[in-house]
Amino acid sequence: MRAAPARLAGATGGTMDGSVATSSDTGKKRFADLVRLHAQKAKFITREQEIKLLEEGLNRYDMSLADSRNIVRGVADEMAVTLERDVDSAATAILRGFATKRRNKIRKGEFEQAVAFYRLQAENSLSETEIRRRVKMIMENNDWKPKRAGLIVRSRRWYRSIKVD
């Protein structure tokens, strides 16, 4: 009895191992390549960029939202790219730890630690002003208040000076 001959890729729509590639698999591979290309440009993907990529997966490649999100997450892990939503959730956890110690108040030094963490995770893809604005937004979204700072006149000016537009 003779073994069946190996199929050549592309000869009749099959692959090297003899399986048939579906258009869904091809679309997923093409979408993953698009995400890889995007990830090569920057090591930090903002929420807006991530949404655009997910929309591209849904509309252009006819993928489900779950499949699109899994591919974006997988490529981000593979290429050591940081997603903004991951940094936001980690910074939120850090600030939550500080806030629970003192009745939902964050000290200036603790705020600076959260900013330094965000800067490190964003790999200098964002300006200092933008990072401070994002950390302040995290505080406001969780109803955490700044603690007064200063030697003689204690105020929250350090916090109020951060513009959130």
ChimeraX commands (.cxc) that place a marker at each C-alpha (Angstrom):
marker #1 position 0.00,0.00,0.00 radius 0.5
marker #1 position 1.41,3.38,-1.04 radius 0.5
marker #1 position 1.24,6.51,1.06 radius 0.5
marker #1 position -0.65,9.42,-0.38 radius 0.5
marker #1 position 1.62,12.02,-1.96 radius 0.5
marker #1 position 2.30,15.13,0.09 radius 0.5
marker #1 position 0.35,18.17,-1.00 radius 0.5
marker #1 position 2.21,21.30,-1.97 radius 0.5
marker #1 position 1.15,24.56,-0.42 radius 0.5
marker #1 position -1.06,26.54,-2.72 radius 0.5
marker #1 position -1.41,23.80,-5.34 radius 0.5
marker #1 position -5.01,23.00,-4.47 radius 0.5
marker #1 position -5.67,25.29,-1.54 radius 0.5
marker #1 position -3.96,23.01,0.98 radius 0.5
marker #1 position -0.99,23.53,3.22 radius 0.5
marker #1 position 2.28,21.65,3.59 radius 0.5
marker #1 position 0.80,19.26,6.13 radius 0.5
marker #1 position -2.13,18.37,3.90 radius 0.5
marker #1 position -4.79,20.39,5.73 radius 0.5
marker #1 position -6.92,22.93,3.95 radius 0.5
marker #1 position -6.55,26.53,5.03 radius 0.5
marker #1 position -9.84,28.36,5.43 radius 0.5
marker #1 position -10.39,31.99,4.56 radius 0.5
marker #1 position -10.98,32.58,8.29 radius 0.5
marker #1 position -7.46,31.31,9.10 radius 0.5
marker #1 position -5.98,33.45,6.33 radius 0.5
marker #1 position -7.85,36.51,7.62 radius 0.5
marker #1 position -6.61,35.91,11.15 radius 0.5
marker #1 position -3.03,35.56,9.93 radius 0.5
marker #1 position -3.32,38.74,7.87 radius 0.5
marker #1 position -4.82,40.61,10.82 radius 0.5
marker #1 position -2.04,39.36,13.10 radius 0.5
marker #1 position 0.49,40.62,10.54 radius 0.5
marker #1 position -1.24,44.02,10.56 radius 0.5
marker #1 position -1.02,44.16,14.35 radius 0.5
marker #1 position 2.66,43.12,14.21 radius 0.5
marker #1 position 3.34,45.91,11.73 radius 0.5
marker #1 position 1.63,48.39,14.01 radius 0.5
marker #1 position 3.55,47.06,17.02 radius 0.5
marker #1 position 6.88,47.58,15.26 radius 0.5
marker #1 position 6.17,51.30,15.03 radius 0.5
marker #1 position 5.63,51.82,18.76 radius 0.5
marker #1 position 6.07,49.80,21.93 radius 0.5
marker #1 position 2.95,51.32,23.50 radius 0.5
marker #1 position -0.56,50.97,22.07 radius 0.5
marker #1 position -3.05,53.54,23.29 radius 0.5
marker #1 position -6.69,52.71,23.87 radius 0.5
marker #1 position -7.64,54.61,20.69 radius 0.5
marker #1 position -5.11,52.69,18.59 radius 0.5
marker #1 position -6.32,49.41,20.07 radius 0.5
marker #1 position -9.93,50.26,19.23 radius 0.5
marker #1 position -8.93,51.08,15.64 radius 0.5
marker #1 position -7.17,47.73,15.35 radius 0.5
marker #1 position -10.18,45.89,16.78 radius 0.5
marker #1 position -12.50,47.69,14.35 radius 0.5
marker #1 position -10.18,46.68,11.52 radius 0.5
marker #1 position -10.41,43.04,12.61 radius 0.5
marker #1 position -14.19,43.23,12.79 radius 0.5
marker #1 position -14.85,45.11,9.56 radius 0.5
marker #1 position -12.06,44.19,7.18 radius 0.5
marker #1 position -11.27,40.65,8.27 radius 0.5
marker #1 position -14.77,39.54,9.37 radius 0.5
marker #1 position -13.56,38.39,12.77 radius 0.5
marker #1 position -15.42,38.38,16.05 radius 0.5
marker #1 position -14.51,40.89,18.72 radius 0.5
marker #1 position -13.14,38.10,20.91 radius 0.5
marker #1 position -10.89,36.81,18.10 radius 0.5
marker #1 position -9.67,40.32,17.30 radius 0.5
marker #1 position -8.93,41.04,20.96 radius 0.5
marker #1 position -7.12,37.69,21.39 radius 0.5
marker #1 position -4.92,38.39,18.38 radius 0.5
marker #1 position -4.08,41.92,19.57 radius 0.5
marker #1 position -3.27,40.57,23.04 radius 0.5
marker #1 position -1.20,37.68,21.63 radius 0.5
marker #1 position 0.84,39.89,19.32 radius 0.5
marker #1 position 1.36,42.42,22.11 radius 0.5
marker #1 position 2.71,39.66,24.37 radius 0.5
marker #1 position 4.82,38.19,21.57 radius 0.5
marker #1 position 6.42,41.51,20.65 radius 0.5
marker #1 position 6.68,42.92,24.20 radius 0.5
marker #1 position 4.29,45.77,23.40 radius 0.5
marker #1 position 2.40,47.42,26.24 radius 0.5
marker #1 position -1.33,48.12,25.98 radius 0.5
marker #1 position -2.65,51.26,27.65 radius 0.5
marker #1 position -5.48,49.39,29.33 radius 0.5
marker #1 position -2.95,47.11,31.04 radius 0.5
marker #1 position -0.96,50.07,32.34 radius 0.5
marker #1 position -4.15,51.79,33.50 radius 0.5
marker #1 position -5.28,48.74,35.45 radius 0.5
marker #1 position -1.85,48.28,37.04 radius 0.5
marker #1 position -1.61,51.98,37.96 radius 0.5
marker #1 position -5.13,51.78,39.40 radius 0.5
marker #1 position -4.06,48.85,41.58 radius 0.5
marker #1 position -1.01,50.78,42.81 radius 0.5
marker #1 position -3.07,53.86,43.65 radius 0.5
marker #1 position -5.75,51.70,45.30 radius 0.5
marker #1 position -3.09,50.32,47.63 radius 0.5
marker #1 position -2.06,53.84,48.59 radius 0.5
marker #1 position -5.65,55.07,48.94 radius 0.5
marker #1 position -6.81,52.33,51.31 radius 0.5
marker #1 position -4.17,53.30,53.84 radius 0.5
marker #1 position -5.52,56.83,54.34 radius 0.5
marker #1 position -9.24,57.09,53.66 radius 0.5
marker #1 position -9.01,57.43,49.87 radius 0.5
marker #1 position -6.30,60.10,49.86 radius 0.5
marker #1 position -3.15,59.98,47.75 radius 0.5
marker #1 position 0.03,61.77,48.84 radius 0.5
marker #1 position 2.07,63.74,46.33 radius 0.5
marker #1 position 4.96,61.27,46.62 radius 0.5
marker #1 position 2.63,58.34,45.96 radius 0.5
marker #1 position 1.20,60.16,42.95 radius 0.5
marker #1 position 4.77,60.65,41.69 radius 0.5
marker #1 position 5.43,56.91,42.14 radius 0.5
marker #1 position 2.37,56.11,40.03 radius 0.5
marker #1 position 3.56,58.59,37.38 radius 0.5
marker #1 position 7.02,57.00,37.36 radius 0.5
marker #1 position 5.46,53.54,36.96 radius 0.5
marker #1 position 3.26,54.76,34.09 radius 0.5
marker #1 position 6.26,56.42,32.39 radius 0.5
marker #1 position 8.29,53.23,32.66 radius 0.5
marker #1 position 5.48,51.07,31.27 radius 0.5
marker #1 position 4.72,53.52,28.44 radius 0.5
marker #1 position 8.41,53.34,27.45 radius 0.5
marker #1 position 8.62,57.11,26.95 radius 0.5
marker #1 position 5.88,57.03,24.30 radius 0.5
marker #1 position 3.90,59.71,26.14 radius 0.5
marker #1 position 4.86,63.15,27.37 radius 0.5
marker #1 position 5.23,63.85,31.09 radius 0.5
marker #1 position 2.16,66.10,30.94 radius 0.5
marker #1 position 0.06,63.37,29.32 radius 0.5
marker #1 position 1.17,60.77,31.87 radius 0.5
marker #1 position 0.27,63.08,34.77 radius 0.5
marker #1 position -3.11,63.78,33.17 radius 0.5
marker #1 position -3.82,60.05,32.82 radius 0.5
marker #1 position -2.88,59.30,36.42 radius 0.5
marker #1 position -5.07,62.19,37.59 radius 0.5
marker #1 position -7.95,60.79,35.52 radius 0.5
marker #1 position -7.49,57.41,37.23 radius 0.5
marker #1 position -7.73,59.15,40.61 radius 0.5
marker #1 position -10.85,61.08,39.61 radius 0.5
marker #1 position -12.55,58.01,38.15 radius 0.5
marker #1 position -12.09,56.23,41.48 radius 0.5
marker #1 position -13.03,59.21,43.68 radius 0.5
marker #1 position -9.60,59.36,45.30 radius 0.5
marker #1 position -8.57,62.76,46.61 radius 0.5
marker #1 position -5.12,64.32,46.81 radius 0.5
marker #1 position -3.60,64.83,50.21 radius 0.5
marker #1 position -2.35,68.31,51.08 radius 0.5
marker #1 position 1.39,68.85,50.65 radius 0.5
marker #1 position 3.85,71.52,51.74 radius 0.5
marker #1 position 5.96,72.46,54.71 radius 0.5
marker #1 position 4.34,75.70,55.85 radius 0.5
marker #1 position 1.31,76.22,53.63 radius 0.5
marker #1 position -0.25,72.86,52.93 radius 0.5
marker #1 position -2.32,72.82,49.75 radius 0.5
marker #1 position -3.42,70.66,46.85 radius 0.5
marker #1 position -1.95,73.03,44.25 radius 0.5
marker #1 position 0.35,70.26,43.01 radius 0.5
marker #1 position -2.76,68.34,42.00 radius 0.5
marker #1 position -4.90,71.21,40.75 radius 0.5
marker #1 position -2.09,72.38,38.44 radius 0.5
marker #1 position -2.50,69.20,36.34 radius 0.5
marker #1 position -4.87,70.09,33.51 radius 0.5
marker #1 position -7.51,67.54,32.51 radius 0.5
marker #1 position -9.25,68.57,29.30 radius 0.5
marker link #1:1,2 radius 0.2
marker link #1:2,3 radius 0.2
marker link #1:3,4 radius 0.2
marker link #1:4,5 radius 0.2
marker link #1:5,6 radius 0.2
marker link #1:6,7 radius 0.2
marker link #1:7,8 radius 0.2
marker link #1:8,9 radius 0.2
marker link #1:9,10 radius 0.2
marker link #1:10,11 radius 0.2
marker link #1:11,12 radius 0.2
marker link #1:12,13 radius 0.2
marker link #1:13,14 radius 0.2
marker link #1:14,15 radius 0.2
marker link #1:15,16 radius 0.2
marker link #1:16,17 radius 0.2
marker link #1:17,18 radius 0.2
marker link #1:18,19 radius 0.2
marker link #1:19,20 radius 0.2
marker link #1:20,21 radius 0.2
marker link #1:21,22 radius 0.2
marker link #1:22,23 radius 0.2
marker link #1:23,24 radius 0.2
marker link #1:24,25 radius 0.2
marker link #1:25,26 radius 0.2
marker link #1:26,27 radius 0.2
marker link #1:27,28 radius 0.2
marker link #1:28,29 radius 0.2
marker link #1:29,30 radius 0.2
marker link #1:30,31 radius 0.2
marker link #1:31,32 radius 0.2
marker link #1:32,33 radius 0.2
marker link #1:33,34 radius 0.2
marker link #1:34,35 radius 0.2
marker link #1:35,36 radius 0.2
marker link #1:36,37 radius 0.2
marker link #1:37,38 radius 0.2
marker link #1:38,39 radius 0.2
marker link #1:39,40 radius 0.2
marker link #1:40,41 radius 0.2
marker link #1:41,42 radius 0.2
marker link #1:42,43 radius 0.2
marker link #1:43,44 radius 0.2
marker link #1:44,45 radius 0.2
marker link #1:45,46 radius 0.2
marker link #1:46,47 radius 0.2
marker link #1:47,48 radius 0.2
marker link #1:48,49 radius 0.2
marker link #1:49,50 radius 0.2
marker link #1:50,51 radius 0.2
marker link #1:51,52 radius 0.2
marker link #1:52,53 radius 0.2
marker link #1:53,54 radius 0.2
marker link #1:54,55 radius 0.2
marker link #1:55,56 radius 0.2
marker link #1:56,57 radius 0.2
marker link #1:57,58 radius 0.2
marker link #1:58,59 radius 0.2
marker link #1:59,60 radius 0.2
marker link #1:60,61 radius 0.2
marker link #1:61,62 radius 0.2
marker link #1:62,63 radius 0.2
marker link #1:63,64 radius 0.2
marker link #1:64,65 radius 0.2
marker link #1:65,66 radius 0.2
marker link #1:66,67 radius 0.2
marker link #1:67,68 radius 0.2
marker link #1:68,69 radius 0.2
marker link #1:69,70 radius 0.2
marker link #1:70,71 radius 0.2
marker link #1:71,72 radius 0.2
marker link #1:72,73 radius 0.2
marker link #1:73,74 radius 0.2
marker link #1:74,75 radius 0.2
marker link #1:75,76 radius 0.2
marker link #1:76,77 radius 0.2
marker link #1:77,78 radius 0.2
marker link #1:78,79 radius 0.2
marker link #1:79,80 radius 0.2
marker link #1:80,81 radius 0.2
marker link #1:81,82 radius 0.2
marker link #1:82,83 radius 0.2
marker link #1:83,84 radius 0.2
marker link #1:84,85 radius 0.2
marker link #1:85,86 radius 0.2
marker link #1:86,87 radius 0.2
marker link #1:87,88 radius 0.2
marker link #1:88,89 radius 0.2
marker link #1:89,90 radius 0.2
marker link #1:90,91 radius 0.2
marker link #1:91,92 radius 0.2
marker link #1:92,93 radius 0.2
marker link #1:93,94 radius 0.2
marker link #1:94,95 radius 0.2
marker link #1:95,96 radius 0.2
marker link #1:96,97 radius 0.2
marker link #1:97,98 radius 0.2
marker link #1:98,99 radius 0.2
marker link #1:99,100 radius 0.2
marker link #1:100,101 radius 0.2
marker link #1:101,102 radius 0.2
marker link #1:102,103 radius 0.2
marker link #1:103,104 radius 0.2
marker link #1:104,105 radius 0.2
marker link #1:105,106 radius 0.2
marker link #1:106,107 radius 0.2
marker link #1:107,108 radius 0.2
marker link #1:108,109 radius 0.2
marker link #1:109,110 radius 0.2
marker link #1:110,111 radius 0.2
marker link #1:111,112 radius 0.2
marker link #1:112,113 radius 0.2
marker link #1:113,114 radius 0.2
marker link #1:114,115 radius 0.2
marker link #1:115,116 radius 0.2
marker link #1:116,117 radius 0.2
marker link #1:117,118 radius 0.2
marker link #1:118,119 radius 0.2
marker link #1:119,120 radius 0.2
marker link #1:120,121 radius 0.2
marker link #1:121,122 radius 0.2
marker link #1:122,123 radius 0.2
marker link #1:123,124 radius 0.2
marker link #1:124,125 radius 0.2
marker link #1:125,126 radius 0.2
marker link #1:126,127 radius 0.2
marker link #1:127,128 radius 0.2
marker link #1:128,129 radius 0.2
marker link #1:129,130 radius 0.2
marker link #1:130,131 radius 0.2
marker link #1:131,132 radius 0.2
marker link #1:132,133 radius 0.2
marker link #1:133,134 radius 0.2
marker link #1:134,135 radius 0.2
marker link #1:135,136 radius 0.2
marker link #1:136,137 radius 0.2
marker link #1:137,138 radius 0.2
marker link #1:138,139 radius 0.2
marker link #1:139,140 radius 0.2
marker link #1:140,141 radius 0.2
marker link #1:141,142 radius 0.2
marker link #1:142,143 radius 0.2
marker link #1:143,144 radius 0.2
marker link #1:144,145 radius 0.2
marker link #1:145,146 radius 0.2
marker link #1:146,147 radius 0.2
marker link #1:147,148 radius 0.2
marker link #1:148,149 radius 0.2
marker link #1:149,150 radius 0.2
marker link #1:150,151 radius 0.2
marker link #1:151,152 radius 0.2
marker link #1:152,153 radius 0.2
marker link #1:153,154 radius 0.2
marker link #1:154,155 radius 0.2
marker link #1:155,156 radius 0.2
marker link #1:156,157 radius 0.2
marker link #1:157,158 radius 0.2
marker link #1:158,159 radius 0.2
marker link #1:159,160 radius 0.2
marker link #1:160,161 radius 0.2
marker link #1:161,162 radius 0.2
marker link #1:162,163 radius 0.2
marker link #1:163,164 radius 0.2
marker link #1:164,165 radius 0.2
view
